[in-house]
């Protein structure tokens, strides 16, 4: 520390220190704002930094009620079109399911047919799922699932041999080999 500086030099030093401090704070503020805003501007990630899921944002959100993250209605094309592929130790199947999520573009006729199928079926249901309702999420072993009815696979034109459960009012299709969420279809039950 320098002692006995003239008053004018002391003020000048304090002014410089304050200017540098304000500049650092401004840079940190702008940087943190860009950290959260820039990815959303370019569609690179969602609000917590996850890659996009291909979910249809105009569709109603699935209802969970537990604070567990949910995904809007979506279908994994890998799980739909290639149900016979087995899970391996590298997790390739789980990644394929998650990365091929796309909006569930079902007609009103298909939805009516699904409602008729699942209103008559003795489906395993749960009001509050104990898993994340997102494509690619692992379903716990203690969660009861049933085989997807053949009529539903015909309506959906895929998911042969897969399983399902009803979570709230949504149909959750579970990949038979990896036990991952392969589709979420809202307002079926």
C-alpha positions as CSV (number, residue, x, y, z in Angstrom):
1,X,0.0,0.0,0.0
2,X,1.2,3.5,-0.9
3,X,1.1,6.0,2.0
4,X,0.6,9.7,1.9
5,X,-0.8,10.1,-1.6
6,X,-2.1,13.5,-2.5
7,X,-5.9,13.8,-2.2
8,X,-6.4,14.2,-6.0
9,X,-4.5,11.0,-6.8
10,X,-6.4,9.1,-4.1
11,X,-9.7,10.2,-5.6
12,X,-8.5,9.2,-9.1
13,X,-7.5,5.8,-7.9
14,X,-10.9,5.3,-6.2
15,X,-12.7,6.3,-9.4
16,X,-10.7,3.9,-11.5
17,X,-11.4,1.1,-9.0
18,X,-15.1,1.8,-9.1
19,X,-15.2,2.0,-12.9
20,X,-13.4,-1.4,-13.2
21,X,-15.7,-2.9,-10.6
22,X,-18.8,-1.7,-12.5
23,X,-17.4,-3.0,-15.8
24,X,-16.8,-6.5,-14.3
25,X,-20.4,-6.6,-12.8
26,X,-21.8,-5.5,-16.2
27,X,-19.9,-8.2,-18.1
28,X,-21.0,-10.9,-15.6
29,X,-24.7,-9.7,-15.8
30,X,-24.7,-9.8,-19.6
31,X,-22.9,-13.2,-19.7
32,X,-25.3,-14.8,-17.3
33,X,-28.3,-13.4,-19.2
34,X,-26.9,-14.8,-22.5
35,X,-26.2,-18.2,-20.7
36,X,-30.0,-18.7,-20.2
37,X,-31.4,-16.8,-23.2
38,X,-29.1,-17.7,-26.2
39,X,-29.8,-21.5,-26.2
40,X,-33.6,-20.9,-26.3
41,X,-33.2,-18.3,-29.0
42,X,-31.6,-20.8,-31.3
43,X,-33.7,-23.8,-30.2
44,X,-30.7,-25.7,-28.9
45,X,-32.0,-26.7,-25.5
46,X,-35.0,-26.4,-23.2
47,X,-35.2,-24.4,-20.0
48,X,-32.9,-26.5,-18.0
49,X,-30.3,-27.2,-20.7
50,X,-31.6,-30.6,-22.0
51,X,-31.5,-31.2,-25.8
52,X,-34.9,-30.8,-27.6
53,X,-37.2,-33.8,-27.5
54,X,-39.3,-33.1,-30.6
55,X,-42.4,-32.9,-28.4
56,X,-45.3,-31.0,-29.8
57,X,-45.5,-27.8,-27.7
58,X,-49.0,-26.9,-28.9
59,X,-50.4,-30.2,-27.4
60,X,-51.6,-30.2,-23.8
61,X,-49.0,-31.2,-21.2
62,X,-49.3,-34.6,-19.6
63,X,-50.6,-34.4,-16.1
64,X,-48.5,-35.8,-13.3
65,X,-49.2,-33.8,-10.1
66,X,-46.0,-34.8,-8.3
67,X,-43.6,-32.1,-9.5
68,X,-41.9,-34.7,-11.6
69,X,-41.0,-33.3,-15.0
70,X,-43.4,-34.1,-17.8
71,X,-43.2,-34.1,-21.5
72,X,-45.9,-33.1,-23.9
73,X,-47.4,-35.7,-26.2
74,X,-44.6,-37.5,-28.2
75,X,-43.7,-40.8,-29.9
76,X,-40.3,-42.3,-30.4
77,X,-40.0,-43.4,-34.0
78,X,-37.2,-45.9,-33.2
79,X,-39.4,-47.7,-30.7
80,X,-42.4,-47.6,-32.9
81,X,-40.7,-48.9,-36.1
82,X,-38.2,-51.3,-34.6
83,X,-39.7,-53.0,-31.6
84,X,-37.6,-56.1,-31.8
85,X,-34.3,-54.4,-31.1
86,X,-32.8,-55.5,-27.8
87,X,-31.1,-53.3,-25.2
88,X,-27.4,-53.7,-24.9
89,X,-24.9,-52.8,-22.2
90,X,-23.9,-49.6,-23.9
91,X,-27.4,-48.1,-23.6
92,X,-27.7,-47.6,-27.4
93,X,-31.4,-48.5,-27.5
94,X,-32.2,-46.1,-24.8
95,X,-30.4,-43.3,-26.6
96,X,-32.2,-44.1,-29.9
97,X,-35.5,-44.0,-28.2
98,X,-34.8,-40.6,-26.6
99,X,-33.2,-39.1,-29.7
100,X,-36.0,-40.0,-32.1
101,X,-38.8,-38.4,-30.1
102,X,-41.3,-36.6,-32.4
103,X,-44.7,-35.1,-32.0
104,X,-47.6,-37.6,-31.8
105,X,-49.6,-36.6,-34.9
106,X,-52.7,-38.6,-34.3
107,X,-56.0,-37.9,-36.0
108,X,-59.2,-37.5,-34.0
109,X,-60.4,-40.8,-35.3
110,X,-57.3,-42.6,-34.0
111,X,-57.8,-40.9,-30.6
112,X,-61.4,-42.1,-30.5
113,X,-60.3,-45.6,-31.3
114,X,-57.7,-45.6,-28.6
115,X,-60.2,-44.2,-26.0
116,X,-62.6,-47.1,-26.9
117,X,-59.8,-49.7,-26.6
118,X,-58.5,-48.5,-23.3
119,X,-61.8,-47.8,-21.7
120,X,-62.7,-51.4,-22.1
121,X,-59.3,-52.8,-21.1
122,X,-58.3,-53.6,-17.5
123,X,-55.3,-51.3,-17.8
124,X,-52.7,-50.8,-15.1
125,X,-53.3,-47.2,-13.9
126,X,-51.6,-44.7,-11.7
127,X,-52.6,-41.2,-10.8
128,X,-49.1,-40.1,-9.9
129,X,-46.3,-41.9,-11.8
130,X,-43.1,-42.7,-9.9
131,X,-41.0,-41.8,-12.9
132,X,-40.3,-38.9,-15.3
133,X,-43.0,-38.8,-18.0
134,X,-40.5,-38.2,-20.8
135,X,-39.5,-40.2,-23.8
136,X,-36.6,-42.4,-23.0
137,X,-37.1,-42.4,-19.2
138,X,-36.6,-45.8,-17.5
139,X,-39.7,-47.3,-15.9
140,X,-39.0,-48.8,-12.4
141,X,-39.3,-52.6,-12.2
142,X,-42.0,-52.3,-9.5
143,X,-44.3,-50.3,-11.8
144,X,-47.0,-52.6,-13.2
145,X,-47.3,-52.6,-17.0
146,X,-49.4,-54.8,-19.3
147,X,-49.0,-56.0,-22.9
148,X,-50.2,-53.4,-25.4
149,X,-53.5,-54.7,-27.1
150,X,-53.1,-55.7,-30.7
151,X,-55.9,-53.3,-31.6
152,X,-53.9,-50.4,-30.3
153,X,-50.8,-51.4,-32.3
154,X,-53.0,-51.4,-35.4
155,X,-54.3,-48.0,-34.7
156,X,-50.8,-46.6,-34.0
157,X,-49.3,-48.6,-36.8
158,X,-46.4,-49.7,-34.6
159,X,-45.2,-50.7,-31.1
160,X,-45.8,-54.4,-31.7
161,X,-45.1,-56.4,-28.6
162,X,-44.6,-53.4,-26.3
163,X,-46.3,-52.7,-23.0
164,X,-48.3,-49.9,-21.6
165,X,-49.8,-48.2,-18.5
166,X,-52.2,-45.3,-18.0
167,X,-50.8,-42.4,-16.0
168,X,-53.5,-39.9,-15.2
169,X,-55.3,-39.6,-18.5
170,X,-52.3,-40.3,-20.7
171,X,-51.3,-43.6,-22.4
172,X,-47.7,-44.4,-21.7
173,X,-46.2,-47.0,-24.0
174,X,-43.2,-48.8,-22.6
175,X,-40.5,-50.4,-24.9
176,X,-40.5,-54.1,-24.2
177,X,-36.7,-54.6,-24.2
178,X,-35.3,-51.5,-22.6
179,X,-38.3,-50.7,-20.3
180,X,-38.1,-47.1,-21.5
181,X,-41.0,-44.7,-22.2
182,X,-41.5,-45.0,-25.9
183,X,-44.7,-42.9,-26.3
184,X,-46.9,-40.5,-24.4
185,X,-50.4,-40.0,-25.8
186,X,-52.5,-37.5,-23.8
187,X,-56.3,-37.8,-23.1
188,X,-56.8,-41.4,-23.9
189,X,-58.4,-42.6,-20.7
